[in-house]
Amino acid sequence: MSDAIVILGAGQAGVQLADSLRREKCTRPIVLLSDETDFPYQRPPLSKTYLLGSFAEERLPLRGPDFYDGHGIDLRLGVAAESIDRDTRTVRLSTGEDLAYGTLVLATGTRVRDLPIPGIGGPRVHALRSLADSRKIRAALEGARHVAVIGGGFIGLETASAAAKMGKQVTVVEMLDRLMRRAVGPRISSFFHELHAANGVEIRYGAEVRSIGEAGTITLGNGDLLDSDLVILGAGVVPNCELATEAGLACNNGIDTDEYGRTADPDIFAIGDCAHHLSAFARARIRLESIQNAADQARALAKTLAGTPTAYVEVPWFWSDQYDVKLQMAGLSDGADQQVERGDPASGSFSVFYFREGRVIAADSVRAPADHMAMRRILAKPDPALTAEEAADTGFDLKQRM
Ligand SMILES: Cc1cc2nc3c(=O)[nH]c(=O)nc-3n(C[C@H](O)[C@H](O)[C@H](O)COP(=O)(O)OP(=O)(O)OC[C@H]3O[C@@H](n4cnc5c(N)ncnc54)[C@H](O)[C@@H]3O)c2cc1C
C-alpha cells in the first residue's frame, strides 16, 4: 500500500501544500501533478503587471527551480489526472500510469466558464486563466485597436485597465447593473465605474453578447454593434470537480469538504478554488477564489496530514489592482443589511464597512491599507465589537477593536 501524498494540481494551493508539508516535517513521498507544462506560477500578475510588460516572466514561478528536487517533491508537469479509483486507491494519469496514493488531494482549481455564444471560439477571442492565455493576450494586445471585455468582474476590469493604460479603446460588456456586483457593495462599484470612465473605458450595463464575428466584432442583444478587434472573456469560472464527481464524491459548485478539507472519503481532500468547504468564518459551506484561501487551506491541511488536525478558520481576504488603485476586501459582505463609509470617496481613499444584524462582517478598502489590515484582525476575533458609528468615524482608532 502506498504512503504517498498525491496532489492533483500545482497551482497556488497544490504548491503551498507540498511546501508546507515539508515545513511540517512530513517525510511521506509527495507527488505533485500539473496538467500545465509551465513551471508552477502565480496567477495574479497575469491580468495586471504581466500584461503591461512591467512584471517579467522570470518572476512568475511560485518557487525557485531547485525547490522541488531539493525538498523531495516529485513534480510532474504536463501530466493530467484522468480518473480516480477509490477501491484500488490509484489515479489514472494521462501517461497511462496508475499512480497509487495513500492520501489524495484535489487542488484542481477552476476553468473559464463556457459561454454559449456563436463565434466564441473565434481567433480574436481569448479567455484569461493561465500563463499561456496571458501570453497570447499580451501578443494580441500589441496589434489591437478596440478591446471588448466580456464581464465586469475583477479579471475583466483588471484586463480593461491594462488595455486602457496601453492606449487601447476599451469597452466592457456587463450583464448586470453594476461592476463586481457579486463581490462588493454599490459604493465601491460606482467608484470603480468613475475610475474606468475617467480612463476612457466605456461600460455597457445590462448588455448581453449575441454573437462575435471572425474579426472580433460583437453584436449585442439589443442589436448594437461593437467594432472590437480583440475580445477578452472575463465572465467567470467553474470549479474543476469532474474527477471527484466521477469518483462518487459530492460536489455542489465545488467539491464538498468539511472544515479540515476532507471529502466523504477520509483519504481524499480538496483545497483552493475547487473546494466547497465548511467555513468556520461563514458558518456555511462556501467556495472562494483567492490566493489567501488557497494558501491558508493548504497550510491548515499540511498540519492535519502531518499529524495535528487543524481546521481552516482564516478570515477571507482578497485584493484587486486597477490603474493605480488597490482595492482590498476583508470578510464576506454577502447578506449585509447595513453599509457605512469611512473616509471620503472623493479623496480617492475610503472604506465601506458592512454589517448584518448589527455585527460587522466585512470591509472593502480603496487605497486604505490600514483599514484593511485592522479589519482582518477585528474579524479574526470570535465576537467582533466594532459598531457602525465607530467604523464611520475617522477619528475613531480601529486598533481599539483589534
Ligand atoms: C488572471 C488572474 C488574476 C487573479 N488575481 C487575483 C488577485 O489579485 N488576488 C487574489 O487573491 N486572487 C487572484 N486570482 C485568483 C487566484 O489566482 C486563485 O484563487 C488561485 O490561483 C487558486 O489556486 P488553486 O491552486 O486553487 O487553483 P489554480 O491556481 O487554478 O491551480 C489549479 C491547477 O490544477 C491544474 N489541474 C486541473 N485539473 C487537473 C488534472 N486533472 N490533473 C492535473 N492538473 C490539473 C490546473 O491546470 C491548474 O494548474 C487571480 C486569478 C487569475 C486567473
The ligand as a Gaussian input file, in Angstrom:
#p B3LYP/6-31G(d) Opt

LIG

0 1
 C       -5.686000      36.304000     -14.091000
 C       -5.966000      36.033000     -12.651000
 C       -5.762000      37.035000     -11.706000
 C       -6.014000      36.796000     -10.349000
 N       -5.810000      37.801000      -9.446000
 C       -6.011000      37.563000      -8.124000
 C       -5.757000      38.571000      -7.147000
 O       -5.397000      39.702000      -7.472000
 N       -5.942000      38.254000      -5.837000
 C       -6.349000      37.017000      -5.434000
 O       -6.497000      36.775000      -4.232000
 N       -6.624000      36.055000      -6.346000
 C       -6.459000      36.299000      -7.671000
 N       -6.733000      35.316000      -8.599000
 C       -7.267000      34.031000      -8.129000
 C       -6.163000      33.109000      -7.681000
 O       -5.149000      33.052000      -8.642000
 C       -6.766000      31.742000      -7.428000
 O       -7.694000      31.861000      -6.383000
 C       -5.700000      30.715000      -7.067000
 O       -4.791000      30.560000      -8.130000
 C       -6.334000      29.392000      -6.723000
 O       -5.343000      28.433000      -6.544000
 P       -5.655000      26.891000      -6.784000
 O       -4.371000      26.187000      -6.554000
 O       -6.862000      26.500000      -6.047000
 O       -6.054000      26.793000      -8.328000
 P       -5.184000      27.093000      -9.615000
 O       -4.195000      28.170000      -9.365000
 O       -6.181000      27.304000     -10.709000
 O       -4.391000      25.748000      -9.896000
 C       -5.023000      24.553000     -10.249000
 C       -4.099000      23.788000     -11.163000
 O       -4.587000      22.450000     -11.320000
 C       -4.430000      22.059000     -12.667000
 N       -5.322000      20.931000     -12.929000
 C       -6.672000      20.968000     -13.068000
 N       -7.146000      19.718000     -13.302000
 C       -6.060000      18.889000     -13.305000
 C       -5.910000      17.497000     -13.506000
 N       -6.972000      16.702000     -13.735000
 N       -4.667000      16.972000     -13.443000
 C       -3.583000      17.764000     -13.212000
 N       -3.680000      19.096000     -13.017000
 C       -4.897000      19.649000     -13.063000
 C       -4.787000      23.341000     -13.395000
 O       -4.376000      23.336000     -14.747000
 C       -4.032000      24.363000     -12.566000
 O       -2.704000      24.453000     -12.984000
 C       -6.480000      35.528000      -9.948000
 C       -6.712000      34.523000     -10.907000
 C       -6.448000      34.772000     -12.235000
 C       -6.699000      33.689000     -13.268000

